[in-house]
């Protein structure tokens, strides 16, 4: 697939997501588990009021 072709179908972020998923799937079990842990994203946020930060809340992936 030429670079111009995939740009008509996917955004760059979607393209890299698909490529990363394919690469992780091709790894052996031990390396695949390590790679999947690196891809985990966790959101933390806190509500600020009157210049004071509240407790941090851990969101979902």
BASELO-403113 format. One record per residue: x, y, z of N, C-alpha, C in turn. Coordinates in steps of 0.001 Angstrom, whole numbers, plus 500000, padded with zeros to 6 digits. Layout:
BASELO-403113
{{X; Y; Z}; {X; Y; Z}; {X; Y; Z}}
...
This chain:
BASELO-403113
{{500862; 498822; 500000}; {500000; 500000; 500000}; {500903; 501234; 500000}}
{{500733; 502071; 499043}; {501551; 503278; 498984}; {501102; 504262; 500058}}
{{501968; 505201; 500373}; {501632; 506158; 501431}; {500421; 507009; 501068}}
{{500238; 507308; 499801}; {499084; 508116; 499398}; {497786; 507330; 499526}}
{{497844; 506019; 499319}; {496635; 505192; 499364}; {496063; 505101; 500770}}
{{496900; 504806; 501767}; {496358; 504651; 503117}; {495823; 505964; 503660}}
{{496357; 507079; 503196}; {495867; 508379; 503677}; {494448; 508665; 503212}}
{{494030; 508050; 502126}; {492657; 508211; 501661}; {491675; 507426; 502517}}
{{492170; 506416; 503231}; {491298; 505522; 503989}; {491372; 505785; 505494}}
{{492586; 505997; 506034}; {492796; 506124; 507476}; {493457; 507455; 507813}}
{{493247; 507879; 509049}; {494075; 508957; 509574}; {495413; 508338; 509965}}
{{496420; 509159; 510178}; {497730; 508640; 510570}; {497645; 507885; 511885}}
{{496890; 508413; 512854}; {496766; 507736; 514145}; {496126; 506369; 514002}}
{{495096; 506260; 513185}; {494438; 504972; 512965}; {495395; 503998; 512284}}
{{496150; 504476; 511311}; {497127; 503643; 510604}; {498173; 503087; 511567}}
{{498729; 503946; 512436}; {499738; 503469; 513380}; {499136; 502521; 514411}}
{{497877; 502743; 514786}; {497203; 501837; 515715}; {497063; 500441; 515099}}
{{496681; 500371; 513844}; {496537; 499086; 513155}; {497895; 498397; 513013}}
{{498921; 499160; 512645}; {500256; 498595; 512489}; {500797; 498080; 513818}}
{{500576; 498817; 514897}; {501044; 498390; 516218}; {500326; 497126; 516670}}
{{499023; 497048; 516420}; {498256; 495857; 516789}; {498768; 494629; 516027}}
{{499057; 494797; 514742}; {499575; 493692; 513931}; {500951; 493255; 514423}}
{{501793; 494215; 514788}; {503120; 493885; 515293}; {503035; 493142; 516619}}
{{502200; 493629; 517544}; {502057; 492951; 518838}; {501522; 491533; 518665}}
{{500604; 491342; 517729}; {500034; 490014; 517494}; {501072; 489049; 516935}}
{{502094; 489557; 516264}; {503109; 488691; 515667}; {504217; 488309; 516647}}
{{504257; 488931; 517812}; {505305; 488642; 518789}; {505041; 487331; 519519}}
{{506122; 486745; 520046}; {505974; 485566; 520896}; {505296; 485991; 522190}}
{{504732; 485036; 522901}; {503882; 485316; 524062}; {504557; 486245; 525077}}
{{505781; 485949; 525468}; {506455; 486744; 526505}; {506657; 488196; 526062}}
{{507142; 488386; 524842}; {507357; 489738; 524337}; {506026; 490453; 524088}}
{{505001; 489709; 523693}; {503686; 490300; 523436}; {503089; 490877; 524713}}
{{503210; 490143; 525822}; {502676; 490618; 527101}; {503391; 491896; 527536}}
{{504700; 491929; 527378}; {505478; 493123; 527742}; {505056; 494316; 526880}}
{{504880; 494094; 525578}; {504478; 495173; 524668}; {503072; 495674; 524983}}
{{502163; 494776; 525340}; {500797; 495193; 525670}; {500764; 496041; 526935}}
{{501623; 495741; 527905}; {501682; 496552; 529130}; {502152; 497971; 528824}}
{{503076; 498112; 527874}; {503556; 499450; 527498}; {502462; 500266; 526833}}
{{501514; 499608; 526187}; {500452; 500303; 525487}; {499289; 500710; 526364}}
{{499315; 500333; 527635}; {498220; 500638; 528549}; {498238; 502123; 528919}}
{{497101; 502762; 528833}; {496982; 504180; 529156}; {495986; 504350; 530293}}
{{496379; 505079; 531305}; {495499; 505321; 532443}; {495342; 506828; 532607}}
{{494125; 507250; 532808}; {493813; 508667; 532959}; {493640; 508995; 534436}}
{{494281; 510064; 534863}; {494072; 510577; 536219}; {493643; 512030; 536098}}
{{492720; 512434; 536936}; {492283; 513825; 536914}; {491910; 514253; 538321}}
{{491860; 515550; 538523}; {491419; 516074; 539806}; {490636; 517358; 539569}}
{{489649; 517558; 540379}; {488777; 518726; 540292}; {489388; 519846; 541130}}
{{489567; 521012; 540509}; {490117; 522173; 541201}; {488995; 523153; 541495}}
{{489015; 523673; 542719}; {488015; 524657; 543112}; {488678; 525684; 544020}}
{{488515; 526959; 543695}; {489099; 528068; 544464}; {490611; 527925; 544623}}
{{491282; 527472; 543581}; {492733; 527348; 543612}; {493251; 526144; 544364}}
{{492390; 525284; 544850}; {492802; 524085; 545592}; {492427; 522834; 544797}}
{{493389; 521947; 544677}; {493143; 520695; 543965}; {492530; 519665; 544894}}
{{491554; 518955; 544387}; {490934; 517881; 545144}; {491737; 516600; 544998}}
{{491192; 515504; 545484}; {491910; 514226; 545363}; {491980; 513783; 543896}}
{{493064; 513090; 543556}; {493200; 512572; 542199}; {492263; 511389; 542016}}
{{491604; 511365; 540888}; {490697; 510274; 540552}; {491307; 509522; 539385}}
{{491354; 508220; 539505}; {491927; 507391; 538456}; {490812; 506916; 537543}}
{{490885; 507296; 536283}; {489867; 506929; 535309}; {490188; 505621; 534619}}
{{489331; 505255; 533716}; {489515; 504031; 532958}; {490456; 504246; 531802}}
{{490846; 503193; 531206}; {491747; 503169; 530077}; {491219; 503944; 528927}}
